[in-house]
Amino acid sequence: MESRKIIPVNTEVHWDKSLELVSKTDKAGTIRYASEAFVNVCGYEEYELVGQPHNIIRHPDMPKVIFKLLWKNLLNGKDFHAVVKNMAKNGRYYWVITRFEIFKNDKGEITGFMGRRKSVPTEVSDKIEELYKKLKQIEDATEIDSAEDYLTGYLEDQKKTYDEYLSEILNSAEKENKNATSKKSLFGRFFG
């Protein structure tokens, strides 16, 4: 695939937010499969995605520390839920929450991952974007380790893990959403 610099556009991708976006990667994060919904939302052709590193859709606003934590957990065999701002081929953005399935061989060695993504309400992306901006500023001014220290301190101050923090902002957004029809929380409906 020819390399070209994609310029971010401060416009959201218009997509059917009831869809689940699925991709499968090898252990190194190279895309091996992308669902039709994933392909349609990110704007790349399937052949442009397969064989590429998954960070082909990473938005430059995303702090690297979130991916550092994601990979640390996944490579240790632990799922990691993350709210992520992705960038489509046309430069537009879309926010998703992701959960992972970890694939292992007969020896128990990790061979790959499947990510399932759902849209998050604007209230969630707005809230987490505040934290991500701080993390990105710290990374840009110093280094990723400083951003990781800040995130650790922030979560300790909140007395929460990253998953608990996500659960709280998802549940808070649901309470604000007067159209909520389910008694189960947004976090629970997606991850339960």
Phi, psi and omega per residue, in radians:
M1 nan 2.308 3.138
E2 -1.241 2.462 -3.095
S3 -1.499 2.281 3.062
R4 -2.506 2.538 -3.123
K5 -1.421 2.127 3.104
I6 -1.628 2.240 3.137
I7 -1.598 2.160 3.110
P8 -1.104 2.466 3.091
V9 -2.059 2.298 -3.085
N10 -1.406 0.947 3.120
T11 -2.373 2.381 -3.124
E12 -1.402 2.532 3.023
V13 -1.157 2.369 3.038
H14 -1.591 2.085 -3.110
W15 -2.654 2.841 3.105
D16 -1.294 1.775 -3.013
K17 -1.324 0.072 3.019
S18 -1.539 -0.173 -3.102
L19 -1.338 2.693 3.017
E20 -1.858 2.239 -3.134
L21 -1.709 2.117 -3.036
V22 -2.096 2.391 2.977
S23 -2.461 2.679 3.069
K24 -2.151 2.442 3.119
T25 -2.293 2.878 2.970
D26 -1.411 -3.072 -3.091
K27 -1.066 -0.507 -3.112
A28 -1.500 -0.068 3.137
G29 1.582 0.264 3.079
T30 -1.443 2.256 -3.085
I31 -1.162 2.241 3.096
R32 -1.977 -0.344 -3.136
Y33 -2.752 2.515 3.032
A34 -2.441 2.243 3.140
S35 -1.175 2.829 3.120
E36 -1.008 -0.724 3.127
A37 -1.103 -0.747 3.106
F38 -1.029 -0.855 -3.134
V39 -1.041 -0.809 -3.105
N40 -1.109 -0.717 -3.086
V41 -1.274 -0.739 -3.096
C42 -1.378 -0.295 3.024
G43 1.468 -0.041 3.062
Y44 -1.518 2.702 2.975
E45 -1.339 2.699 -3.128
E46 -0.977 -0.755 -3.116
Y47 -1.154 -0.390 3.102
E48 -1.377 -0.358 -3.098
L49 -1.618 -0.802 -3.058
V50 -1.098 2.230 -3.111
G51 1.626 -0.098 3.130
Q52 -1.701 2.691 3.034
P53 -1.173 2.538 -3.082
H54 -1.074 -0.380 -3.141
N55 -1.239 0.073 3.032
I56 -1.023 -0.442 -3.133
I57 -1.835 0.138 -3.117
R58 -1.216 2.242 3.092
H59 -1.405 2.432 -3.121
P60 -1.134 -0.251 3.074
D61 -1.307 -0.269 -3.076
M62 -1.330 2.277 3.057
P63 -1.246 2.393 -3.118
K64 -1.122 -0.465 -3.097
V65 -1.057 -0.553 3.120
I66 -1.126 -0.716 3.125
F67 -1.272 -0.568 3.058
K68 -1.055 -0.811 3.116
L69 -1.154 -0.706 3.128
L70 -1.015 -0.914 -3.098
W71 -1.164 -0.653 3.106
K72 -1.023 -0.803 3.134
N73 -1.183 -0.854 -3.084
L74 -1.077 -0.762 -3.114
L75 -1.239 -0.269 3.014
N76 -1.661 0.178 3.068
G77 1.398 0.275 -3.133
K78 -1.921 2.357 3.065
D79 -1.135 2.695 3.103
F80 -2.500 2.054 3.094
H81 -1.544 2.373 -3.122
A82 -2.479 2.468 2.951
V83 -1.659 2.182 -2.996
V84 -2.311 2.436 2.989
K85 -1.673 2.039 3.128
N86 -1.829 2.868 3.122
M87 -2.180 2.221 3.097
A88 -1.326 2.936 -3.128
K89 -1.013 -0.546 -3.120
N90 -1.497 0.083 3.100
G91 1.610 -0.170 3.108
R92 -1.286 2.794 -3.105
Y93 -1.925 2.812 2.990
Y94 -2.654 2.399 -3.120
W95 -1.728 2.383 3.104
V96 -2.466 2.784 2.919
I97 -1.955 2.389 -3.019
T98 -2.114 2.486 2.936
R99 -2.214 2.745 -3.011
F100 -2.173 2.620 2.920
E101 -1.981 2.316 -3.095
I102 -1.783 2.186 3.123
F103 -1.688 2.379 3.127
K104 -2.277 2.682 3.076
N105 -1.527 -3.071 -3.110
D106 -1.069 -0.393 -3.141
K107 -1.555 -0.007 -3.125
G108 1.460 0.174 3.130
E109 -1.495 2.420 3.127
I110 -1.189 2.267 3.135
T111 -2.018 -0.320 -3.124
G112 3.093 -3.078 -3.063
F113 -2.495 2.652 2.970
M114 -2.144 2.179 3.094
G115 -1.825 2.291 3.063
R116 -2.007 2.188 -3.051
R117 -2.104 2.468 3.053
K118 -2.229 2.700 3.059
S119 -1.179 2.622 3.030
V120 -2.019 2.628 3.098
P121 -1.089 2.675 3.132
T122 -0.974 -0.621 3.134
E123 -1.054 -0.593 3.137
V124 -1.278 -0.862 -3.125
S125 -1.119 -0.636 3.106
D126 -1.093 -0.758 -3.108
K127 -1.181 -0.842 -3.086
I128 -1.277 -0.453 3.120
E129 -1.100 -0.561 3.090
E130 -1.048 -0.843 3.128
L131 -1.142 -0.767 -3.112
Y132 -1.095 -0.650 3.106
K133 -1.072 -0.750 3.112
K134 -1.086 -0.807 3.140
L135 -1.064 -0.754 -3.138
K136 -1.137 -0.709 3.106
Q137 -1.084 -0.738 3.122
I138 -1.120 -0.784 3.104
E139 -1.032 -0.781 -3.096
D140 -1.178 -0.574 -3.105
A141 -1.477 -0.520 -3.075
T142 -2.272 -1.656 -3.099
E143 -2.787 2.942 -3.109
I144 -1.095 -0.613 -3.139
D145 -1.095 -0.636 3.099
S146 -1.153 -0.689 3.097
A147 -1.139 -0.665 3.103
E148 -1.135 -0.723 3.084
D149 -1.069 -0.744 3.122
Y150 -1.094 -0.809 -3.130
L151 -1.071 -0.763 3.106
T152 -1.039 -0.819 3.122
G153 -1.103 -0.730 3.134
Y154 -1.066 -0.831 -3.131
L155 -1.185 -0.669 3.074
E156 -1.090 -0.714 3.106
D157 -1.090 -0.623 3.111
Q158 -1.391 -0.202 -3.067
K159 1.023 0.778 -3.098
K160 -2.471 2.697 2.907
T161 -1.458 2.993 3.092
Y162 -1.046 -0.761 3.112
D163 -1.055 -0.738 3.126
E164 -1.148 -0.659 3.083
Y165 -1.089 -0.796 3.103
L166 -1.075 -0.772 3.137
S167 -1.021 -0.743 -3.135
E168 -1.104 -0.795 -3.115
I169 -1.269 -0.536 3.052
L170 -1.159 -0.783 3.133
N171 -1.166 -0.662 3.101
S172 -1.104 -0.737 3.113
A173 -1.111 -0.660 -3.140
E174 -1.154 -0.678 3.118
K175 -1.115 -0.609 3.108
E176 -1.268 -0.447 -3.106
N177 -1.451 1.867 -3.086
K178 -1.263 -0.176 -3.122
N179 -1.646 0.134 -3.123
A180 -1.082 2.260 -3.082
T181 -1.936 -0.258 -3.087
S182 -1.796 2.545 3.084
K183 -1.381 -0.328 3.137
K184 -1.437 2.455 -3.100
S185 -1.121 2.803 3.069
L186 -1.022 -0.793 3.125
F187 -1.060 -0.786 3.135
G188 -1.158 -0.667 3.125
R189 -1.144 -0.603 -3.125
F190 -1.486 -0.687 -3.033
F191 -1.874 -0.119 -3.076
G192 -1.408 nan nan
